[in-house]
C-alpha cells in the first residue's frame, strides 16, 4: 500500500507531452516509458525546487541524479572547497576542480548533465540565521550534512517551515535513510537529542568505505524523485538500513512521538554557541558538531586547566612560552598512516609522542609523561582524544592534573590557520557523519 505523499510542489499539469520540448522528450525518454511514471511525473520533477545540504559524499550522487532526472531547480549549500582526500567518495568532483568551491564544482557537472536545470549555488555556512529562509519555499530538502549540529539545524528548520526532508547517514559499512514529512515522523521523533561528545565516532575516526556514500546517496535521490513525482511508496514513517558488508537491507517502523513538543524556533542552536556549522565541513570540532570554545593566551590556558580541554589558541600560547615548552608533551592518538599524512609539528623543546587509541586503551600504562607537567592528547577531531582522556582518568588518576585534550583536534588547529611547513597534504576528514544507535521495534 502506498504511503500518503506530502509536498508543497505545484499541482501537476495535465497537458503532459505538450508541455515537454523535443530535447526533454529525448533526454528523459527512458523515464517517460516507465509504466506508472510517464510525462505527468516528469513535469512534476521539472517544476520542483529542491535544496540539497552538502556537496560531499552523500550530496554527490544526490545532486548528479536529481539533475539528470530532470528536477527543474536545485539549490546546493556548502561552504567547503574540493580537496584531493575527498575524491574517493565525493565523485561529483575531480582533480580538475581541486581548490574550487564544492558548490561551483558540483554545479558545473549538474549543468553539463542537464543544461535546462536551474542550479543555484550557496557557498555559505548554514546557520540559525539563514536556515529557515533557505528551506522555505522548497518542495523538498535533501540532508547530506556530515555533522550532528547541521543535521539538527536542518531538521528543525524544515519542521518550522513545514518542508519534507530526505535524510541519510553513513558510518563504516552501515547506512540509514528516511523521509521526514509534515504529519508524519520527524527527525527529532527518532533522534530527540544530539549525542554527547565522543559517544559515537566520526567517520574520520571510524572510517567509511568509499562506495557507501554512493549507495546511500543514490537511495536518497530515488526517495526524492519518488516524493517529487508522486510515483511509488516513500519512506515516511519508516527507516531503511543497509549493511554494505552483507548487502542486507532492513526497514524499521517509525512513529511520531506524541509527547514531543513541536519545534517552533532555532534558539537552541543559538544557545549552544553553534550557528550550525559548515554544511559539509569534513571533520568539525566536537562530536556534536559544535565548535569548541576559543580564547586567547592565559585565559585560554586557564580555561583548559579547568575543563581538561585546551583550545588551539591555548596550545599556541604554550608553544610560545619557553618555560611551558620545557614541561609540555603532545600525544597523537591517531593511526600511524594519519600521522604520515599530516600532524602538528611542535616547536623545539616540546616532547612529541605517538600512541594510537587502541594501544592506549589496551594498556594505559604505556603513556609515560617522563616528567612533563602538561600532556596534551590530540587526534583528528577531538573525539578519540576525549575517549583517551576518559580512559586515563579512570586508569591513571595520578595524572588528573596533567592530562588535557586539544579541543577540535587537528581540524580546529588548522581552521585557526596554524599550519607548519611540513609539505604534507591535509589529512582525510569526515564526510557524512555518524549513525546513532537505534532502539526501535521493526
N, C-alpha and C positions, 0 to 999 in steps of 0.2 A: 504494500500500500504506500503510495507516495505521500511524503510529509507535506504539510502546508508550506507555501512559499511566501516569504515576506520581503518586499523590496520597495524602494521609493522610486524605482525607474518609471518612465512614462509607459502608458499602455501601448501594446504592440500594434503597429499599423497593419490593417488587413489588406493593404494593396499588394503586399508580398513582392512577387517578382518584378512588378512595375517600378518599385522603389529601389531596385538594385541595378547599378550600371553594368556595362559589359565586363569591365575589369573585375568588379566584385563577383559577378557570376562565374568568371573563370577562376579567380583566386580561391573562392570558397566552394567550388563545385563538389568536392568530396564531402563537405559537411551538408550541403544542400540536398544531396541524395540520400542522406541518412533517414531511415524510417523514424518518424516522430520528431525530427528536427526541422528541416526544410527552411524556406525563405522567411517565414514568420519569426522563427527563433534567431535567424541570422540578423534580421532587422533589430531585434531586441538587443543583441550584442552591439551592433553598430551605434545604437542610440544610448548606450550605457556609459556611465562615468565611474571610474574605479580609482581608488587611492591605494598604492602599494607602499608599505612602510619597509624600506630596506631593499637595497640592490646587491645583496650579498649572496650567500649560499642558497637560501630559500627563495629570495627575490629573483635570482637569475632565471630559473625555469618559469616562475610565475609571470614575469614581465615578458619573456620571449613568447610563451604560449598564449597569453592573453592578447598580445599584439597580433600574433599570427592568426589567431582565431577570429579576429575582427572586432574586438572591443573598440569602440569609437574614440574614447578619450581616457587616457591613462595618466594619472599623476604619480610621480615617484619621488619619495622623500628619503634623503640620505646625505649626510654631510661628510662622508668619508671619501678617500681617494683610492685608486686602484694600486695594489701592491702585489709584487710577484708571489708572495705567500698566499694570496687569495685564489690564485688561478686553478688550483687543483679541485676546487669545488664551486667557484663563482664563475661559471662558464659563459656568462654573457660578456665578460671582459676578456682581454687578451694582452699579449706582450706589446702590441701597438698602442695600447691605451694606458700603460703604466704611468702613474703620476696624475692621470686625469681624474676629475670628479667622477664618482661612480654614476651619478645621475646622467652626466653627459655621455659617458661610455655606453651605458645601457640604452639611452635614448637613441644614439646613432644606430645601434643594432636593431632596435624596435622599428625605427623609421625605414630601415632597409627591408625588414620583413613585411611591413605594411605601411607604405607611404601615406595612405589616407588616414592613418591613426593620428590623432592629436595627442602628442606626448608633452606633458607639462613637467618641467624639471623643478624640483625644490631642493637645492643643495644646502639645506639648512638643518639645524638641530630641532628636533621635535620637542616642544616644551609645554608646560602647563598653560602658557600664554597663547600658544597658537594651535594646540591640538584640536580643540572643539571646532574652531573656524576651519581647520584643514579638512576635517572629516565631514563637516556639514555640507549637504547638497550632493554627496556621493551616493551612488546606488549601492556601493559595496566598498568595504575596506579589506585589504588582504594584509595581515600582520606577519611579516617576515623578520621582525626585530630579534635582536640577539641578547637583550638584557631584560631582567625582570622589571626594572623601573619603566622601560619603554613599553613593555607588554601591558603592564597595569595602566599606564597612561593612555595607551591606545584603546584598551578595553573600556576604561571609564569614559573617555571622550565619546566613543561610539554609543555607549549606553545613554549618555546625556543627550546626544544628538539623534538618537533613535535610528542608528545606521547599523545594518548587519555587518559582521566581520568574520572572515575566514582566518583561522589561527592554526599555526603549525609550530612544532618544536622538535629538535633532534638532540641526541647525545649518544656518543659512542656508536652503537649499532641499532639504536632504538629511535623510533619517531612516533609522533602523535599529531592528530589534526581534528578539527571540528569546525562547525559553523555556529556562531553565536548570534542570535537574531532577536529582535523585539518580540515579546510574547512567548519566548522560549528560554531555554537555559542560557545564561550569560557567563562570561569568563569567571566572575567573582563567585558565582554559584558553585563552580568546580574548584577554583583556587582562591579562597577568601582572602588570604594574606600572602605577602611576599615571604619566601623562605628566609631564615636567618643566615647571616654571612657564614660561608663555609658549610652550610647544611647540604647543599647539592653542588658537586664540582662543575666548573665551567668546561666548555669544550676545549679550551686551551690546556686545562689541567688533565682532563679525562680523554681527550681526543675525539675525533669523529671521522668515520670513513667518508672519503670524498664523494662517493656516489650517492650517499644517503640524502643529502640536500636535494639532489636531482629527483629522487624517488618521491620524497615527501612534498617538495615544491611542485612537482608535476601533478600530484594528487590535489594539492591546494588549488592549482589552476583549473583542474577538472571540476572541483567543487564550485569555484567562482563561475565557470561557464554554465554549469547546471542551474545555479541560482539566478544568474542574469537572463538566461534564455527561457527559464521555466520548464526545462526538459529534465526528466529524471527525478530521482529521490535524493534530497540533500542530507547532510549530516546534522541537521538541527536535532537537539536533544540526544545526540549520540557522539561518542568519541572513538575514532579509529586509531588503533595502534599497529605498528609494524616492527618486526624484528628482522633486520637485514641479514643476520647470520643464518636464520632458518627460513626466511621469507614467509613467516607466518603472520597473517593479518587477523585481528580480532576487533570486535566492536563492543563498547561498553554503553549501557543505557545511562543517560543523564536526566536530571530534572531540576527545575528552578528550586531555590531554597526559599520557602515562603516566609521564613523568619529574617531573611537578609533585607536590610533597608536599601532602597534604590540609591544609586549614585546620583547625586544632584550637583556636585561641583568638584573641582580638582584641587581643593585646598590641601588635601592630604599630601599631594605631590609637592606643593609649595612648602608645606610644613617640614617635609623631610630635607629641605635644602637641595633637592634634586629636581631641577626643571626638566625632568625626563633624563635623557642622555642623548648622545648622538644616536640616531635611529639605527645605524649599524656601525657603532664603534666596536672594534673587533675584540677587545679584552678590557672591559670597562670597570675599573676600580673594584669596589667591593662586590661580593656575590649578589647582593640585591640590586646591583646596577647603579647605586648612588655613588657620587664622587666623594672620596674621603675628605674630611675637613682639611683646610690648608691654613698654615700660619707661617710666619717668618721668624728666624732667629731664635732667641732664647725662649720666647713664648711658645713656639712650636716644640722646642725640646722639652719644655716643662709639661706641655700637654701630652707628649709621648710618654714621659715618665709616669703620668697619672693613668693613662689608658692602656699602656703596653703597645700602642701603635704610634709609629713615627710618620709624620707627613714627609714627603720628599724634601720640602724646604728645611725641615728639621735635620734630616740626614745631611743635606748640603751644608748646613751650619756646623755640624760636627766635622765634616770634611775640612772645613775652612779653619778650624781651631786646632793648632798644633798639639795642645795638651789633650784634647779629646781624641785626636787621631791615635795617640800613643796607646790608648786603652780601648780602642774600637775594633770589633771583628764583624765582618759580613759573612753570613752563611747562606749560600744559594741552595734551596731545597728542590730545584727543578731537576729534570733529567739531564744526562750528560750531553745529548745532542742539542738540547735547547741552549745550553751554555756555549756550545761551539758556534751557534748562530748569532747570539747577542748576549751581552751581560753588562752589568755595572762594573766599571773599572775604578776601584778605589784609589785615592792618592797614596803616595809613598808613606809608609808607617802604619797603614791600616791592614790588619790581618784579613785574608781573603780565603774562605773555605767553601768546599762543595760537599754537601751531604744530602743526597736525594731523600725525598719524603719517605719512601718505602723503607729505606735503610734506617732512617731516624726513628720511625715508628716501631720497627722491629727491635731496635736496641738504642734507647735514648741515651745510654751511657757513651755512645760514640761521639757525642758532642763534647768537645774538650775546650773550654773557654781559654785555657792557657794564660790565665791572669787578666783577660780582657774585662774591663769594667762595664762595657756596653756591648751586647751581642745583638745584631740586627738580622733577623731571619727575613728572607725575601724570595719571591717567586714571580710568575708572570703577572698575576692579577691581585695577589694578596690572599687568595683562598687557601692555597697549600701552606703558606707560612702561618696563617691563622690556625690551621689544624696542627701544625708543628708546635706552635706556642702552647696550645691547649694540652697536647700530649706531654710536653716537657714540664708544664706547670704541675701535672699530676706525678710524673716520674722523677722530676728533679726540683723539688721545692726550694732547695738551697740556691737556685738560680733565679728566683722570682723577681728580684730587683735588678737583674742583669739583662733579662731577655726582652726583646721588642720585635715587632714586625714592621715592615715597610708598608704603609697603607697604600693600597692600589698597585703595589708591586712595580715591576719594570714598566708596565704600561703607564702608570701615573708618573714615574720618574721621567720617562720620555715625553709625556704630554706636557711637562713643565719646561721642555726644551733642553733637558740635560742629556747631552749626547757626547760620548767620548770619541776621540779619533781612532777607533779600532779598525775601521774598514769593513766592519761587519754589516750585514743587512738586518733589518728588523726581524725579530722572531715571529713565527706564525702565531696568530692570535685567534680570538673567538670568531665564530660565525653565528649560527643560531645558538641561543643559549640552551639551558638545561631542561630536562623533562622532569617535572616534580612527580614524586611518587603519588599514586592514586589509591584510594581505598574505596572503590566503588563496586557495587554489585553489577554483573553483566545483565 
